[in-house]
Amino acid sequence: MTAWESGGNGGPPFRLSPDGNSRAGTAMTLAGTLAAAEAAPPVESLDVVARMLKERLGAGSVSFLITDFTGSSVVRLGGAGSVETGEPAQRITLRGTLYDDVIRSQRPSVQDAGAGTVRVVAPVTNRGDAIGLLELFLPTPPTAEVMREISETAHALAYIVIANRSFTDVYQWGRRTRPLNLAAEIQHRLLPASLTCEAAQFAVAGALEPADHVGGDTFDYVVDRDTVQLSVTDAMGHDVAASLLATLVVGALRRARRAGADLLEQARQADQAMREHGREGYATGQLLRISLLDGATEFINAGHPWPLRMRDGKVTQIVPEIDLPFGVLSPRTYRVQSLDLRPGDRLVMLTDGMLERNADTVDLSDLILRTRELHPREAARTLIGAIVDAGNGHLEDDATVMCLDWHGLAQSRRDAATGADLADASLPSTTGHTASGR
């Protein structure tokens, strides 16, 4: 008897109750779900959870859909994550779909699917990072207890994906809506593993759309015990040469940061790395550090486009003292500057691809205002989407955005039992949604 058959604890197998909604015997606990997934090979861990749900709830179909790099579509990974079936990936554009509504609202949806079945779609999210969706087709409408179990299992799936994605390429495969060239492959490996992070004091999300000939854009963030640090960089050039320069600057910044260096030393080491190894290349950058003890905020601008701040319904451009990009001319001392950041502010950091000539029809300040009610996850993607649309789907330079909502220090914990703070979630889209098929 396998773990999923026994509920993961050696007890009796699950049994359907007469109403088909609940089981006598052991419930699907978080520990049991994780234990069953751990016992399976990494590529099969989601299949194990699917079998558990079928046994537990009598589901006729269980699927996991993973969000792609851009957040604009989801990919159905076989029956529950396996790509061994020989079936082609089913890619579904999110705009106007039920899936989009569930990701935006971070609330599960229950719909009559016809033919005597009920469709349940639940978000698979960790710390605000919308990893994907869990979709089930049940024989009867779920009770409140069943919905609780589905939501808890979906949350467990987020941890399962995070734990297993370093062992298999299945999840990387699912996140690609189109093949990546070598430069894009290098670029994507420089990004943080999770493009979104929620904490009690803040929420941050980044989005990047590579140009037709990849530039050198990157973004990064890290949350330590006492600080949150963000960076946006843009290495000169295109294609592999740009991605190699980006690797230098990101590697130098991370090395210094992980050694406990302050912003000044991080900038110095990035500049040194570019001058010693960059073959006369350079990179612009913006480094930001916020204290989680007193809210003090400092930043360095190395020849980078200025950030935008939304406060009290008004967007203003922050005009800093500007130092030269990393790797230009002789060694220098960078200036650490203070930034006025107050609870309720939204800070938008970007690269010059957001300002390219094809995007001159996009009023970024107005768009930031119009997306102020969206979670940073959706706001960043909307800003990027507007630039892509302005270029008719083609960009001459990478477009990158980091969106930070600063909540302040009044609270040290967040309410996120299922992986997302619902108080900060976006409203469902107003475009209506279409069927996605089974």
C-alpha positions as CSV (number, residue, x, y, z in Angstrom):
1,M,0.0,0.0,0.0
2,T,1.5,3.4,-1.0
3,A,1.5,6.5,1.1
4,W,-1.2,8.2,-1.0
5,E,-3.5,5.2,-0.6
6,S,-3.1,5.2,3.2
7,G,-3.2,8.9,3.7
8,G,0.5,9.1,4.3
9,N,0.4,7.8,7.9
10,G,-0.1,4.1,7.6
11,G,-3.7,4.3,8.6
12,P,-6.7,2.8,6.7
13,P,-7.3,3.8,3.1
14,F,-9.7,6.7,2.4
15,R,-13.3,5.8,1.8
16,L,-16.0,7.8,0.1
17,S,-18.9,8.8,2.2
18,P,-22.4,8.5,0.7
19,D,-22.4,12.1,-0.4
20,G,-19.1,11.8,-2.2
21,N,-17.7,14.8,-0.5
22,S,-16.0,13.6,2.6
23,R,-14.1,10.5,3.7
24,A,-14.2,8.4,6.8
25,G,-10.7,7.9,8.2
26,T,-7.7,10.1,8.0
27,A,-8.0,13.6,6.3
28,M,-5.4,14.9,3.9
29,T,-3.1,16.8,6.2
30,L,-0.3,19.1,5.1
31,A,2.3,16.7,6.6
32,G,0.7,13.7,4.9
33,T,0.6,15.5,1.5
34,L,4.2,16.6,1.8
35,A,5.4,13.1,2.9
36,A,3.7,11.4,0.0
37,A,5.2,13.9,-2.5
38,E,8.6,13.4,-0.9
39,A,8.4,9.7,-1.3
40,A,7.9,10.1,-5.1
41,P,10.5,11.0,-7.7
42,P,10.6,14.8,-8.2
43,V,9.0,14.6,-11.6
44,E,6.1,12.5,-10.2
45,S,5.4,14.4,-7.0
46,L,2.4,16.3,-8.3
47,D,1.0,13.1,-9.8
48,V,1.0,11.6,-6.3
49,V,-1.0,14.5,-4.9
50,A,-3.5,14.2,-7.8
51,R,-4.0,10.5,-7.0
52,M,-4.6,11.5,-3.3
53,L,-7.2,14.0,-4.3
54,K,-9.0,11.6,-6.6
55,E,-9.1,9.0,-3.9
56,R,-10.0,11.5,-1.2
57,L,-12.7,13.5,-3.1
58,G,-13.7,11.2,-5.9
59,A,-12.4,13.7,-8.4
60,G,-12.7,12.7,-12.0
61,S,-9.8,14.9,-13.1
62,V,-7.1,16.7,-11.3
63,S,-4.6,19.1,-13.1
64,F,-1.8,21.5,-12.1
65,L,-1.4,24.5,-14.3
66,I,1.9,26.5,-13.9
67,T,2.2,30.2,-14.7
68,D,4.8,31.1,-17.4
69,F,7.7,33.6,-16.9
70,T,5.6,36.5,-18.1
71,G,2.5,35.7,-16.0
72,S,0.4,36.1,-19.1
73,S,-0.5,32.4,-19.6
74,V,-0.6,29.0,-17.8
75,V,0.5,25.6,-19.0
76,R,-1.2,22.4,-18.0
77,L,1.4,19.9,-16.9
78,G,-0.3,16.7,-18.1
79,G,-2.7,15.1,-15.6
80,A,-0.9,16.5,-12.6
81,G,2.5,17.6,-13.6
82,S,3.9,14.8,-15.7
83,V,5.2,15.4,-19.2
84,E,5.8,11.7,-19.8
85,T,2.4,11.2,-21.5
86,G,3.6,12.3,-24.9
87,E,0.9,15.0,-25.1
88,P,1.9,18.5,-26.2
89,A,1.8,21.2,-23.6
90,Q,-1.6,23.0,-23.4
91,R,-0.9,26.7,-23.1
92,I,-3.8,28.9,-22.1
93,T,-3.7,32.7,-22.3
94,L,-4.9,34.1,-19.0
95,R,-6.5,37.4,-20.1
96,G,-10.3,37.2,-19.8
97,T,-10.3,33.6,-18.3
98,L,-11.5,32.2,-15.0
99,Y,-7.9,31.3,-14.3
100,D,-6.9,34.9,-14.5
101,D,-9.7,35.8,-12.0
102,V,-8.5,33.2,-9.5
103,I,-4.9,34.3,-9.7
104,R,-5.8,38.0,-9.4
105,S,-8.2,37.5,-6.5
106,Q,-6.3,34.6,-4.9
107,R,-9.7,33.0,-4.1
108,P,-10.9,29.6,-5.3
109,S,-13.7,29.4,-7.8
110,V,-16.5,26.8,-8.0
111,Q,-18.6,26.4,-11.2
112,D,-21.0,24.0,-12.7
113,A,-19.1,22.2,-15.4
114,G,-22.0,20.4,-16.9
115,A,-22.4,16.7,-17.4
116,G,-23.0,16.3,-13.7
117,T,-19.6,17.7,-12.6
118,V,-18.4,20.7,-10.7
119,R,-15.2,22.5,-11.5
120,V,-13.0,23.9,-8.7
121,V,-10.0,26.1,-9.4
122,A,-7.7,27.0,-6.5
123,P,-4.6,29.2,-6.5
124,V,-1.2,27.6,-5.8
125,T,0.7,30.4,-4.2
126,N,3.5,31.0,-1.7
127,R,4.2,34.4,-0.1
128,G,2.2,36.1,-2.9
129,D,4.1,34.3,-5.7
130,A,1.4,32.9,-8.0
131,I,3.0,29.7,-8.9
132,G,0.0,28.2,-10.6
133,L,-3.5,26.7,-10.2
134,L,-5.0,23.4,-9.0
135,E,-8.1,22.4,-11.1
136,L,-10.4,19.6,-10.1
137,F,-13.7,18.2,-11.5
138,L,-15.9,16.8,-8.7
139,P,-19.1,14.7,-9.0
140,T,-21.0,16.9,-6.5
141,P,-20.7,20.5,-5.2
142,P,-18.0,20.7,-2.5
143,T,-18.9,21.3,1.1
144,A,-17.1,24.0,3.1
145,E,-14.9,21.3,4.6
146,V,-13.9,20.0,1.2
147,M,-13.1,23.5,0.0
148,R,-10.9,23.9,3.0
149,E,-9.0,20.7,2.1
150,I,-8.6,21.8,-1.5
151,S,-7.2,25.2,-0.5
152,E,-4.8,23.6,2.0
153,T,-3.7,21.0,-0.6
154,A,-3.2,23.8,-3.2
155,H,-1.0,25.6,-0.7
156,A,1.0,22.4,-0.1
157,L,1.5,22.1,-3.8
158,A,3.3,25.5,-3.8
159,Y,5.8,24.0,-1.3
160,I,6.1,20.8,-3.4
161,V,6.9,22.8,-6.6
162,I,9.4,24.9,-4.8
163,A,11.1,21.9,-3.2
164,N,11.3,19.9,-6.4
165,R,12.0,22.5,-9.1
166,S,15.7,22.4,-8.4
167,F,15.8,18.6,-9.3
168,T,13.9,18.6,-12.6
169,D,13.4,20.7,-15.7
170,V,9.7,20.0,-15.8
171,Y,8.8,23.3,-14.1
172,Q,11.2,25.3,-16.2
173,W,9.7,23.6,-19.3
174,G,6.2,24.6,-18.2
175,R,7.1,28.2,-17.6
176,R,8.3,28.8,-21.2
177,T,5.7,30.0,-23.6
178,R,8.3,30.1,-26.3
179,P,11.8,28.7,-26.7
180,L,14.6,30.7,-25.1
181,N,17.8,31.6,-27.0
182,L,21.1,31.3,-25.1
183,A,21.0,34.9,-24.0
184,A,17.5,34.7,-22.6
185,E,18.4,31.4,-20.9
186,I,21.3,33.1,-19.1
187,Q,19.1,36.1,-18.3
188,H,16.3,34.1,-16.7
189,R,18.7,32.2,-14.5
190,L,19.8,35.6,-13.0
191,L,16.3,36.4,-11.8
192,P,15.1,35.5,-8.3
193,A,13.4,32.1,-8.1
194,S,10.2,33.8,-7.0
195,L,9.2,37.0,-8.9
196,T,6.9,38.1,-6.1
197,C,7.2,38.3,-2.4
198,E,4.7,39.4,0.3
199,A,5.7,40.3,3.8
200,A,3.9,42.2,6.6
201,Q,5.8,45.4,5.9
202,F,5.8,45.3,2.1
203,A,4.9,43.5,-1.1
204,V,7.3,43.4,-4.1
205,A,7.0,42.0,-7.6
206,G,9.1,42.2,-10.7
207,A,8.4,41.6,-14.4
208,L,10.8,41.4,-17.4
209,E,10.0,41.2,-21.1
210,P,13.1,40.4,-23.1
211,A,13.7,42.3,-26.4
212,D,13.8,40.5,-29.7
213,H,17.6,40.6,-29.3
214,V,18.0,40.2,-25.5
215,G,19.4,43.1,-23.7
216,G,21.1,42.9,-20.3
217,D,18.2,43.7,-17.9
218,T,17.9,42.0,-14.5
219,F,16.2,42.6,-11.2
220,D,16.7,41.0,-7.8
221,Y,15.5,41.3,-4.2
222,V,16.3,39.6,-0.9
223,V,14.6,39.7,2.6
224,D,16.9,39.5,5.6
225,R,16.1,39.7,9.2
226,D,16.3,43.5,9.4
227,T,16.2,44.7,5.8
228,V,14.7,44.2,2.3
229,Q,17.0,45.0,-0.6
230,L,16.2,45.5,-4.2
231,S,18.2,46.0,-7.4
232,V,17.5,46.7,-11.0
233,T,20.4,46.6,-13.5
234,D,20.8,47.0,-17.2
235,A,24.0,45.8,-18.9
236,M,25.0,47.4,-22.2
237,G,24.6,45.6,-25.5
238,H,22.4,42.8,-26.7
239,D,22.3,39.0,-26.9
240,V,24.9,36.8,-25.2
241,A,27.4,39.6,-24.7
242,A,24.8,41.6,-22.7
243,S,23.8,38.6,-20.6
244,L,27.4,37.8,-19.7
245,L,27.9,41.4,-18.5
246,A,24.6,41.1,-16.6
247,T,26.0,37.9,-15.0
248,L,29.1,39.8,-13.8
249,V,27.1,42.7,-12.2
250,V,24.5,40.5,-10.6
251,G,27.1,38.0,-9.3
252,A,29.2,40.8,-7.8
253,L,26.2,42.4,-6.1
254,R,25.0,39.1,-4.7
255,R,28.4,38.2,-3.5
256,A,28.9,41.5,-1.7
257,R,25.3,41.4,-0.3
258,R,25.6,37.9,1.0
259,A,28.9,38.8,2.7
260,G,27.0,41.4,4.7
261,A,28.2,44.4,2.7
262,D,26.3,47.7,2.8
263,L,25.1,49.5,-0.3
264,L,28.3,51.4,-0.8
265,E,30.4,48.3,-0.8
266,Q,28.0,46.4,-3.1
267,A,28.3,49.2,-5.6
268,R,32.1,49.3,-5.3
269,Q,32.4,45.6,-5.9
270,A,30.0,45.7,-8.9
271,D,32.0,48.5,-10.4
272,Q,35.3,46.6,-9.8
273,A,33.9,43.4,-11.4
274,M,32.8,45.3,-14.5
275,R,36.1,47.1,-14.9
276,E,38.2,43.9,-14.3
277,H,36.2,41.4,-16.3
278,G,33.7,43.4,-18.4
279,R,35.9,44.0,-21.4
280,E,35.1,47.7,-21.4
281,G,31.4,47.1,-20.9
282,Y,29.3,48.8,-18.3
283,A,25.9,48.4,-16.5
284,T,23.6,51.0,-15.1
285,G,21.9,50.1,-11.8
286,Q,19.7,51.2,-9.0
287,L,20.2,49.7,-5.5
288,L,17.7,50.1,-2.7
289,R,17.8,49.0,1.0
290,I,15.0,49.4,3.5
291,S,15.3,48.9,7.2
292,L,12.6,46.7,8.7
293,L,13.5,48.1,12.1
294,D,12.9,51.8,11.5
295,G,11.8,52.1,7.8
296,A,14.9,54.1,6.9
297,T,15.5,53.8,3.1
298,E,18.7,54.4,1.2
299,F,19.6,53.9,-2.4
300,I,22.3,54.3,-5.0
301,N,21.8,55.4,-8.6
302,A,24.5,54.3,-11.1
303,G,23.4,56.1,-14.2
304,H,20.0,54.5,-14.1
305,P,16.5,55.8,-15.1
306,W,14.8,57.5,-12.1
307,P,12.2,55.7,-10.1
308,L,8.6,56.8,-9.8
309,R,6.7,57.0,-6.5
310,M,2.9,57.0,-6.1
311,R,1.6,58.7,-2.9
312,D,-1.9,60.0,-2.1
313,G,-3.1,59.5,-5.7
314,K,-0.2,61.4,-7.3
315,V,2.8,60.0,-9.2
316,T,6.1,61.9,-8.9
317,Q,9.5,61.1,-10.4
318,I,12.3,60.8,-7.8
319,V,15.3,62.9,-9.0
320,P,18.4,61.6,-7.3
321,E,22.1,62.4,-7.4
322,I,23.4,60.4,-10.3
323,D,26.7,58.5,-10.3
324,L,28.3,56.9,-13.3
325,P,27.3,53.3,-14.4
326,F,29.3,50.4,-13.0
327,G,32.5,49.8,-15.1
328,V,32.9,53.3,-16.6
329,L,36.3,55.0,-16.4
330,S,38.3,54.8,-13.1
331,P,37.3,53.6,-9.7
332,R,35.0,56.0,-7.8
333,T,33.0,56.4,-4.6
334,Y,29.2,56.0,-5.0
335,R,26.8,58.2,-3.1
336,V,24.3,56.6,-0.7
337,Q,21.2,58.8,-0.7
338,S,18.1,58.8,1.5
339,L,14.6,58.1,0.0
340,D,11.4,59.3,1.6
341,L,9.2,56.2,1.8
342,R,6.0,56.3,3.8
343,P,3.3,53.6,4.5
344,G,0.9,53.5,1.6
345,D,3.5,54.4,-1.0
346,R,4.1,52.5,-4.2
347,L,7.6,52.7,-5.7
348,V,8.2,51.7,-9.3
349,M,11.8,51.0,-10.5
350,L,12.3,50.4,-14.2
351,T,14.8,50.1,-17.0
352,D,15.1,52.3,-20.1
353,G,13.3,49.7,-22.2
354,M,10.2,51.1,-20.5
355,L,11.0,54.5,-22.0
356,E,12.0,53.5,-25.5
357,R,10.6,55.4,-28.4
358,N,8.0,52.9,-29.4
359,A,6.6,53.3,-25.9
360,D,6.2,57.1,-26.0
361,T,2.4,56.7,-26.4
362,V,2.3,55.0,-22.9
363,D,1.8,57.5,-20.1
364,L,3.5,55.5,-17.3
365,S,2.4,57.9,-14.5
366,D,-1.2,57.6,-15.6
367,L,-1.0,53.9,-15.9
368,I,0.5,53.6,-12.4
369,L,-2.4,55.5,-11.1
370,R,-4.9,53.4,-12.9
371,T,-3.4,50.2,-11.6
372,R,-3.1,51.4,-8.0
373,E,-5.7,49.0,-6.7
374,L,-3.9,46.0,-8.2
375,H,-1.4,43.8,-6.3
376,P,2.2,44.6,-7.4
377,R,2.2,41.3,-9.2
378,E,-0.6,42.4,-11.6
379,A,0.5,46.0,-11.6
380,A,4.0,45.1,-12.9
381,R,2.7,42.8,-15.5
382,T,0.2,45.4,-16.7
383,L,2.9,48.0,-17.1
384,I,5.1,45.6,-19.0
385,G,2.1,44.6,-21.2
386,A,1.4,48.2,-22.1
387,I,4.9,48.6,-23.4
388,V,4.8,45.3,-25.4
389,D,1.5,46.4,-26.9
390,A,2.9,49.8,-27.8
391,G,5.7,48.0,-29.7
392,N,3.2,45.6,-31.5
393,G,4.8,42.7,-29.7
394,H,8.4,43.6,-30.5
395,L,10.9,45.4,-28.2
396,E,14.1,47.0,-29.2
397,D,15.3,46.8,-25.6
398,D,14.4,44.7,-22.6
399,A,11.6,46.2,-20.5
400,T,11.8,45.6,-16.7
401,V,9.7,46.8,-13.8
402,M,9.9,46.3,-10.0
403,C,6.9,47.4,-8.1
404,L,7.1,47.8,-4.3
405,D,4.2,48.5,-2.0
406,W,5.4,49.8,1.4
407,H,3.0,49.0,4.2
408,G,5.1,50.3,7.0
409,L,6.2,48.8,10.3
410,A,2.9,48.8,12.2
411,Q,2.5,45.0,11.7
412,S,5.1,42.3,11.9
413,R,2.9,39.4,10.7
414,R,0.6,38.9,7.7
415,D,-2.6,36.9,7.3
416,A,-1.9,34.4,4.6
417,A,-3.1,31.0,5.5
418,T,-3.3,29.9,1.9
419,G,-0.1,31.6,0.6
420,A,-1.5,35.1,-0.2
421,D,-2.7,38.1,1.8
422,L,-6.2,38.4,0.6
423,A,-6.5,42.0,1.8
424,D,-3.9,43.0,-0.8
425,A,-5.3,40.8,-3.7
426,S,-6.5,42.3,-7.0
427,L,-10.1,42.3,-8.0
428,P,-11.1,39.9,-10.7
429,S,-10.9,41.3,-14.2
430,T,-13.9,43.1,-15.6
431,T,-13.6,41.6,-19.1
432,G,-15.5,38.5,-18.2
433,H,-14.0,35.1,-18.6
434,T,-14.0,32.3,-21.2
435,A,-14.1,28.6,-20.8
436,S,-10.7,26.9,-20.9
437,G,-11.6,23.3,-21.6
438,R,-10.8,20.2,-19.7
